[in-house]
Amino acid sequence: MKDETAQSTPEGYNPPPRNSKQCKQDTCCIWSYVSGALTSAFRGPSGRCNKVARAAIRLGFHDAGTWSTSSGFGGADGSIALAPGEVDRPENNGLQDIVRRMKNWQRQYGVGMADLIQFAAIHAVVTCPLGPRMRVFVGRKDSNKPNPDGLLPGVNDSADKLIKLFNDKTIPPHDLTALLGAHTTSEQFFVDKSRSGAPQDGTPGVWDTLFYNQTLGTGPLPKKVFRFASDIVIANDPRARPEWESFSGPGGQSHWNDDYAHSYARLSMLGVNNMNDLTECSKVLPAAKPYFKGAGELLTNE
């Protein structure tokens, strides 16, 4: 019997039965089954992306971001889930539950952890209404060696520190500005515990550009919204502000979606030394939702 989590895709890919010879011969087949499971896990009852999707996006950043040109190792290698103690670092607070889910999915589908973390981060963006379909590749090598510490950004970092940190990851201010837009779906629980669960824009279940407006203070700011100091300083830095304003202005959604897709593809390959051996499986991602009724409605309980 065909696994109930299998799915045909927007590109017309119909996976063969999971345990069939045909499925085992197609690298992307098992990822179609993973994709079906993630769609169910990431989508809330209203159709918005939920807290599990938000955690998956953050996990992708925290695994890949532990790399720099001078570190010599680390990056998108699954170590945040596989290396003893890494997920328990203070900067990874709140990621323990999504790591447990990743380990369960890995056992269920027999895929690599490094690939699963990046596949899930990309899938979660597509699951969010207005999010872009992106390119996704599999074939990374897993590592159980803890990645270097001190290479993730802090919410109180200065613009100079953040830009230097990401330049050392080969990510320029333009790409950093696009990547920070992922905070459109985030919620904070540890920066200010008295405001636990506060979102970083008014629509955390929707992949929209409201984050850019509200961080700048050019859009109405609900009392529930909690702005990170690091986002505010980058938004007002002359190396990022023109792009920030472009994302928040007319046509900003498609501009940001394109730039985010490009920038995250770069991030997801940090520390990956076998890129020529990877297989593209973008065809198994779900369809994007370029339109969504109620996209501007505040909803934070999914």
BARONU-70650 format. One record per atom (N, C-alpha, C): x, y, z. Coordinates in steps of 0.2 Angstrom, whole numbers, plus 5000, padded with zeros to 4 digits. Each point is the difference from the previous one (the first is absolute). Layout:
! residues N
XYZ;...
This chain:
! residues 302
500449945000;499650065000;500450065000;499850054996;500450065000;500050045006;500650025003;500050045006;499550064999;499650015006;499550064999;500350075000;500750005002;500350075000;500350014993;499949964995;500350014994;499650064996;500350034996;499650064996;500250014993;499650014996;500250024993;500150075001;500450034996;500350075001;499850054994;500150065001;499850054995;500349994994;500649975000;500349994993;499849934997;499549975003;499849944997;500449935002;500350015005;500449945002;499649955005;499949944997;499549965004;500549945003;500250005006;500449955003;499849935000;500449954998;499849935001;500049985007;499749945001;499949985007;500750005004;500050025006;500650025004;500549945000;499749945001;500549945001;500149974993;499850034994;500149974994;500750014997;500249954996;500750014996;500050074997;499550024997;500050064996;500150065005;499850005006;500150055005;500750005002;500349945001;500750005002;500550024995;499850004994;500450024994;500050084999;499550035003;499950074999;500150045006;500650045000;500250035007;499450045002;499650034996;499550055003;499449975002;499949934999;499449975001;499950005008;500449985004;499950005007;499950075003;500350054996;499950075002;499350034999;499649974995;499350014999;499649985006;500249945003;499649985006;500250045006;500650025001;500250055005;499650064999;500050034994;499650064998;499350005003;499749944998;499349995002;499950015008;500549975004;499950005007;500150075003;500550034996;500250075003;499450054998;499649994995;499450044998;499550005006;499949935002;499549995005;500350035007;500650005001;500350035006;500050075001;500150034994;500250085000;499450044999;499449974998;499450054998;499550005005;499850065003;499550005005;499350004997;499549995004;499349994998;499850064996;500350065000;499750064996;500450004994;500549964999;500450004993;500650035001;500150045006;500750035001;500549955002;500650024999;500549965003;500150005008;500149955003;499950005008;500750005003;500049995007;500650015004;500549944998;499849944997;500549954998;500350034994;499750034995;500350024995;500550065001;499850045005;500450065002;500749975003;499949955004;500649975003;500549964995;499749974995;500449974995;500450054996;499750064999;500350064996;500650025005;499950015006;500650025004;500549955001;499849935000;500549955001;500450004994;499850014994;500450004994;500550055000;499850065003;500550065000;500649985006;499749975005;500549995005;500549944999;499849954996;500549954998;500550034994;499750034995;500450024995;500550065002;499750045005;500450075001;500649995004;500149945003;500649995004;500649984996;500150044995;500650004995;500350074999;500650004999;500350064997;500749984996;500250054996;500649994996;500649975004;500050025006;500649995004;499949945005;499449975000;499949955005;500349934997;499949994994;500349944997;499549945000;499550005004;499549955000;499350035003;499549955000;499350035002;499650014995;499450045001;499650014995;499449955000;499749994994;499449964999;500149935000;500249975006;500249935000;499649965005;499450035003;499649965004;500350005008;500550035001;500349995007;499650035005;499650054999;499650035005;499549955003;499949944996;499549955003;500549945001;500649994998;500349945000;500650015005;500350065001;500650005004;499850025008;500349965004;499850015007;500150075003;499450035003;500050065003;499950064995;500149994994;499950064996;499350045000;499549965000;499350035000;499950035007;500449985005;499950035007;500450065001;500350034995;500350065001;499550065001;500150055003;499550055002;499750034993;500450014995;499750034994;499549954997;500049945002;499649954997;499449995004;499950045005;499449995005;499349994996;499649965001;499449994997;500049954994;500649984998;500049964994;500049925002;500049995006;500049935002;499449964997;499450025000;499449974998;500149984993;500250054996;500049994992;500649954999;500550005004;500549954999;499849935001;499649995006;499749945001;499549974994;499750054997;499649984994;500449984994;500550044999;500549984995;500349935001;500149985006;500349945001;499549944999;499450025002;499449954998;499949994993;500050064996;499949994993;500649974996;500650015003;500649974997;499949925001;499849985006;499949935001;499549974996;499550044999;499449974996;500250004992;500450044998;500150014993;500749984997;500449995005;500749984999;500450054995;499950065001;500450054996;500550035005;500550044997;500550045003;499750055004;500350025006;499850055004;500250074998;500650014997;500150064997;499550024994;499949954996;499550024995;499350015003;499849965005;499350015002;499950075003;500550025004;500050075003;499950054995;500450004994;499950054995;499449994996;499849944999;499449984996;499450035004;500049995006;499450025004;500050085001;500650035000;500050075001;499750044993;500249974995;499750024993;499349984999;499849945002;499349985000;499650045004;500250025006;499650055004;499950064997;500550034997;499850074996;499549994995;500049944996;499549994995;499349995003;500049975006;499449995003;499750065003;500450055001;499750065003;499650044994;499450025001;499750044994;500550064998;500050014994;500450054996;500749984999;500249955004;500749984999;500249974993;500650014998;500249974993;500249935000;499949974995;500349934999;500750014998;500449965003;500850015000;500349944997;500650004999;500449944997;500349975007;499949935000;500349965005;500449944998;500549995003;500549954998;500249955006;500149944998;500149955005;500749974998;500349975006;500649964999;500650035004;499850045005;500550035004;500349945005;500650015003;500349955004;499850035008;499849955004;499850015007;500750005004;499950045005;500650005005;499750005007;500449965005;499850005007;500550045004;500450044996;500550055004;499750065001;500050035006;499750065001;500350064996;499650044997;500250054996;500350065004;500450044997;500350065004;499550045004;500250025006;499550045004;500250084998;499550045001;500150075000;499950034992;499749964996;499950024993;499350024998;499650005005;499350024998;499850075003;499650034996;499950075002;499650015007;500150055003;499650025007;499550054999;499550005003;499550054999;500150075003;500650015003;500250065002;500750024997;500249974994;500650014997;499950074996;500650044999;500050064996;500049984993;499850054996;500049994993;500749984997;500550035003;500749994998;500249925001;499849985006;500149935002;499749954996;499350024998;499649954996;500350004993;500150054997;500350004993;500649975000;500550015004;500649975000;499949925001;499649985005;499949935001;499749974994;499650034996;499749974994;500550004994;500350065000;500550004994;500549945001;500249985006;500549955001;499649934998;499450004999;499649944998;499950014992;500350054997;499950014993;499350034998;499750035005;499350024999;500150085001;499950044995;500050075000;499450035003;500050075002;499450035003;499449994996;500050004993;499449994996;499749945002;500449945000;499749945002;499849995007;500450035004;499850005007;499350045001;499950054997;499350045000;499549954998;500149964995;499449964998;499949945005;500649985002;499949945005;499750025007;500150065002;499750025006;499250014999;499850004994;499250004999;499749945003;500449945001;499749945003;499750025007;500250055003;499650025006;499350024999;499850004994;499350014999;499549955003;500349945001;499749945003;500249985007;500450045003;500349985006;499650035006;500249975006;499750025006;500649995005;500050055005;500650005005;499749975006;500449965004;499849975006;500550015006;500750024998;500550005004;500350075001;499950054995;500350065001;499750045005;499450005000;499650035006;499449955002;500249975005;499549945002;499350035003;500050065001;499450035002;499550014994;500350004994;499650004994;500149944996;500049945003;500149944997;499549994995;500249984994;499549984994;499950064996;500350065001;499950064996;500349994993;499650024995;500349994993;500450064998;500450004995;500450054997;499650044995;499449984998;499650054996;499349975002;499550044997;499349995002;499749944997;500349964995;499849944997;500549955000;500149965005;500549955000;499949944997;499449994998;499849944996;500050014992;500250064998;500050024993;500750024998;500349984994;500650024998;499950074996;499950055004;499950074996;500550055002;500050064997;500550055001;499950045006;499449995004;499850045005;500650015005;500449955001;500650015005;500550054998;500150014993;500450064998;499750075002;499350004999;499750075001;500050015008;499849955004;499950015007;500750015004;500549974997;500750015003;500250074999;499950034994;500250064999;499550055003;499449985002;499650055004;499550034995;500049984993;499650034995;499349974999;499949955004;499349975000;499750005007;499449995001;499749995006;500349955004;500250015007;500349955004;499649985005;499749945000;499649975005;500449995007;499650015005;500450005007;500349935001;499749954996;500349935001;500749994997;500150044995;500749994996;500650025004;500549965000;500650015004;500650014995;500350054999;500550014995;500749995003;500449964997;500749995002;500450064999;500450025005;500550064999;500449994994;500349944999;500449984994;499750024993;499349985000;499750024994;499950074999;499950045005;499950074999;500650034998;500649985003;500650034998;500249994992;499949944998;500149984993;499550044996;499450005002;499550044995;500250074999;500450035005;500250075000;500750014998;500349954998;500750004998;500150024992;500450054998;500050024993;500249944995;500349955003;500249944996;499449954998;499550015004;499449965000;499350034998;500050075003;499450034999;499650014994;500450014994;499750014994;499649934998;500349955001;499749934998;499449995005;500150025006;499549995005;499450044998;500150064998;499450044998;499749974993;500449974996;499849974994;499549955001;500249955005;499649955002;499350025003;500050065003;499450025004;499650044995;500250024994;499650044996;499649964994;499750044996;499749974994;500449944997;499749954998;500349944997;500549975004;500050015007;500549985004;500049925002;499349974999;500049935002;500349964995;499950014993;500449964995;500750015000;500250075001;500750015001;500449965006;499650015005;500349965006;500049934999;499549974998;499949934999;500649974995;500150044995;500649984995;500750005004;500150065004;500650015003;500149955006;499549985003;500049965006;500249934997;499649984995;500249934997;500749994998;500350064997;500750004998;500449995006;499950055005;500450005006;500049945004;499449975001;500049945004;500349944997;500050004993;500349954997;500850005001;500250065000;500750015002;500249985007;499550025005;500149985007;500049935001;499649964996;499949935001;500549964998;500550034996;500649974998;500650015004;500050045005;500650025004;500349935003;500649994999;500349955002;499949934996;499650014995;499949944996;500649994995;500449955000;500649994996;499949954994;499449975000;499849964994;499550024996;499950064998;499550034997;499949974993;500549984997;499949974993;499749935001;499949975006;499749935001;499350015002;499750065001;499350015002;499549994995;499449985002;499549994995;499450055001;499850034995;499450055001;499449965001;499650025005;499349975001;499550055001;500150064997;499550055000;499349984998;500049954996;499349984997;499649975005;500249985006;499649975005;499750055005;500250065000;499750055004;499350014998;499650035005;499350014999;499950064996;499450024998;499950064996;500050065004;500250054997;500050075004;499350025001;499950055004;499450035001;500150084999;500050024994;500150074998;499550055003;499449975001;499450045003;499849975006;499750045005;499849975006;499550055003;499449985000;499450045003;500250015008;500050065002;500150015007;500850005002;500450024995;500750005001;500250055005;499650055000;500250065005;499749995007;499749955001;499649995007;500549975005;500150035006;500449975005;499749945003;500549955000;499849935003;500649975002;500149995006;500649975003;499949945004;499449964999;499949945004;500149944996;500350004995;500149944996;500849985000;
